[in-house]
Amino acid sequence: MAGVATGTGHEWRFLRQRCNRPLLHLIGERIWRMGTQPERANVVKLAGNFMIGAAVEPMAEASAMAWRNDVAPADLLDVLTNRVFTAPAYRRTAR
């Protein structure tokens, strides 16, 4: 999981000075600064969600093709998510 955040310079100084940095990283593995406009973080998050959602259909189609050709879909997805598409989002979606 990753976090995308926005804030002014003052808000970022507050986070660095007052917040427990490990606590922020419990929420996300990494936090990217997207500027001072909150809607920018929303756009980045929604774009990522769209891409994850868009990955589901091709996985289903590939699984169906494998199944029709006597290849277990679980075997196909194991190969793909451990070799070709190794991103955590693909691995979670394939489960």
C-alpha positions as CSV (number, residue, x, y, z in Angstrom):
1,M,0.0,0.0,0.0
2,A,1.3,3.5,-0.8
3,G,0.1,6.9,0.3
4,V,-0.3,10.0,-1.7
5,A,-0.5,13.3,0.2
6,T,-0.7,17.0,-0.4
7,G,0.0,19.9,1.9
8,T,1.7,23.3,2.2
9,G,5.2,23.7,3.3
10,H,4.0,24.5,6.8
11,E,1.9,21.3,6.9
12,W,4.9,19.2,5.8
13,R,7.1,20.7,8.5
14,F,4.4,19.9,11.1
15,L,4.3,16.3,9.9
16,R,8.1,16.0,10.1
17,Q,8.3,17.6,13.6
18,R,5.2,16.4,15.4
19,C,4.2,13.1,13.8
20,N,5.9,9.8,14.5
21,R,7.4,9.0,11.1
22,P,7.1,5.2,11.6
23,L,3.4,5.8,12.3
24,L,3.0,7.4,8.9
25,H,4.7,4.4,7.3
26,L,2.3,2.0,9.0
27,I,-0.4,3.6,6.8
28,G,1.6,3.3,3.6
29,E,5.0,1.9,2.6
30,R,5.8,5.2,0.9
31,I,4.3,8.6,0.9
32,W,4.6,10.8,-2.2
33,R,4.1,14.6,-2.0
34,M,1.8,15.8,-4.7
35,G,1.8,19.5,-4.0
36,T,-0.6,21.7,-2.1
37,Q,-3.9,21.0,-3.8
38,P,-5.7,18.0,-2.2
39,E,-7.5,17.1,-5.4
40,R,-4.1,16.2,-7.0
41,A,-3.7,13.3,-4.5
42,N,-7.3,12.2,-5.2
43,V,-6.6,12.1,-9.0
44,V,-3.5,10.0,-8.4
45,K,-5.3,7.6,-6.1
46,L,-8.2,7.2,-8.5
47,A,-5.9,6.7,-11.5
48,G,-4.2,3.9,-9.6
49,N,-7.5,2.3,-8.6
50,F,-8.6,2.5,-12.3
51,M,-5.4,0.7,-13.4
52,I,-5.9,-2.1,-10.8
53,G,-9.5,-2.5,-11.9
54,A,-8.5,-2.5,-15.5
55,A,-6.1,-5.4,-14.8
56,V,-9.0,-7.7,-13.6
57,E,-10.6,-8.2,-17.0
58,P,-7.5,-9.4,-18.8
59,M,-6.7,-11.7,-15.9
60,A,-10.1,-13.2,-16.2
61,E,-9.9,-13.6,-20.0
62,A,-6.4,-15.2,-19.8
63,S,-7.7,-17.6,-17.1
64,A,-10.7,-18.5,-19.2
65,M,-8.4,-19.1,-22.2
66,A,-6.1,-21.3,-20.1
67,W,-9.0,-23.3,-18.7
68,R,-10.4,-23.9,-22.2
69,N,-7.0,-25.3,-23.1
70,D,-6.7,-27.6,-20.1
71,V,-4.3,-25.3,-18.2
72,A,-5.4,-24.7,-14.6
73,P,-6.1,-21.0,-14.2
74,A,-4.3,-21.0,-10.8
75,D,-1.1,-22.4,-12.5
76,L,-1.3,-19.7,-15.2
77,L,-1.8,-16.9,-12.6
78,D,1.0,-18.3,-10.5
79,V,3.4,-18.0,-13.4
80,L,2.2,-14.6,-14.5
81,T,2.2,-13.0,-11.0
82,N,5.5,-14.4,-10.0
83,R,7.3,-13.8,-13.2
84,V,5.7,-11.3,-15.6
85,F,3.5,-9.2,-13.5
86,T,5.2,-9.1,-10.2
87,A,3.6,-5.9,-8.8
88,P,1.8,-6.5,-5.5
89,A,-1.5,-5.2,-7.0
90,Y,-1.4,-8.0,-9.6
91,R,-0.6,-10.6,-7.0
92,R,-3.5,-9.5,-4.8
93,T,-5.9,-9.3,-7.7
94,A,-5.0,-12.8,-8.9
95,R,-6.0,-14.4,-5.6
